[in-house]
């Protein structure tokens, strides 16, 4: 059974930075693409970023492009999301997910973490 556990969330002031991690346990996820999604209160879950199994190919939502960086370390079975220049609108529960492709749609991902809160204050 694959399990994804996010960490690193919390409260940060606007303009600050946070780094999220997603550690995988159970069967290996090294052959899976990994993605980060987020869901703000009253809104649908939205794509944030994804990375191919090799780590070479990455995709970003326009809202975070240039501010967020996704990366992975397959030896550690961990994917990261470095978030810089955080804005109030980045406040959400962030989820990591594993899937067959680096798709932007949530349905393409088979395994999900439980989510972690990121709150950006003014």
C-alpha positions in Angstrom: 0.0 0.0 0.0 1.4 3.4 -1.0 1.1 6.2 1.5 1.9 9.8 1.0 2.5 12.1 4.0 2.9 15.9 3.6 4.9 18.0 6.0 6.2 21.6 6.3 3.0 23.6 6.2 2.1 26.3 8.6 1.6 30.1 8.9 3.8 32.6 7.0 3.5 36.2 6.3 2.9 37.4 2.7 6.1 37.6 0.8 7.7 34.8 2.9 8.6 31.3 2.0 7.7 27.7 2.9 8.9 24.4 1.8 6.6 21.4 1.7 7.7 17.8 1.6 5.8 14.7 0.7 7.3 11.4 1.8 6.2 8.2 0.2 6.1 4.8 2.0 5.1 1.4 1.1 5.7 0.3 -2.5 8.0 2.5 -4.5 6.6 5.5 -6.2 9.8 6.2 -8.2 8.1 5.4 -11.4 5.2 7.7 -10.7 4.7 11.3 -11.6 4.1 13.4 -8.6 1.9 16.4 -8.3 0.9 19.1 -5.8 -2.7 20.3 -5.6 -4.4 22.8 -3.3 -7.9 23.5 -2.1 -9.0 26.8 -0.5 -12.2 27.0 1.5 -15.2 27.1 -0.8 -13.2 26.4 -3.9 -12.4 23.3 -5.9 -9.1 21.5 -5.7 -6.7 23.0 -8.2 -3.5 21.9 -9.8 -0.3 23.6 -8.5 2.7 21.7 -10.0 3.8 18.3 -11.2 7.1 16.5 -11.9 7.8 13.5 -14.0 9.2 10.3 -12.5 12.7 11.3 -13.7 12.4 14.8 -12.2 13.4 16.3 -15.6 9.9 17.6 -16.6 7.9 19.9 -14.5 4.7 21.8 -15.0 3.2 24.7 -13.0 -0.1 26.5 -12.8 0.1 30.0 -14.1 -0.7 31.3 -10.6 2.5 29.9 -9.1 4.9 30.0 -12.0 8.1 31.7 -11.1 7.4 31.5 -7.4 7.0 27.8 -6.7 9.5 25.0 -7.5 8.7 21.3 -7.5 11.5 18.7 -7.2 11.9 15.2 -6.2 14.5 12.9 -4.7 13.7 9.3 -5.7 16.4 7.9 -3.4 14.5 9.4 -0.5 11.1 8.8 -2.0 10.2 12.4 -1.4 8.8 15.2 -3.5 9.2 18.9 -2.5 7.4 22.1 -3.2 9.4 25.3 -2.5 7.1 28.2 -2.2 8.5 31.7 -2.4 6.9 35.2 -2.5 3.8 33.8 -0.9 0.5 35.6 -1.4 -2.7 35.7 0.6 -4.4 33.7 -2.2 -1.9 30.9 -1.7 -3.7 30.0 1.5 -5.1 26.5 1.1 -4.8 22.9 2.1 -2.0 21.4 0.0 -2.1 17.8 -1.2 0.6 15.7 -2.9 -0.4 13.0 -5.3 1.1 10.2 -7.3 -0.1 9.2 -10.8 0.9 7.8 -14.1 1.4 11.1 -15.8 2.1 14.8 -15.0 -1.4 15.7 -15.8 -3.1 18.8 -14.4 -6.3 17.0 -13.7 -6.8 15.5 -10.2 -8.5 12.4 -11.7 -5.2 11.4 -13.3 -3.7 10.8 -9.8 -4.2 7.5 -8.0 -2.7 8.2 -4.6 -3.2 11.2 -2.3 -1.8 12.5 0.9 -4.0 13.7 3.7 -3.2 17.4 3.0 -1.5 20.0 5.0 -2.5 23.6 5.8 -0.7 26.6 4.4 -1.8 29.9 5.7 -0.5 33.2 4.4 -1.2 36.2 6.5 -0.9 40.0 5.8 
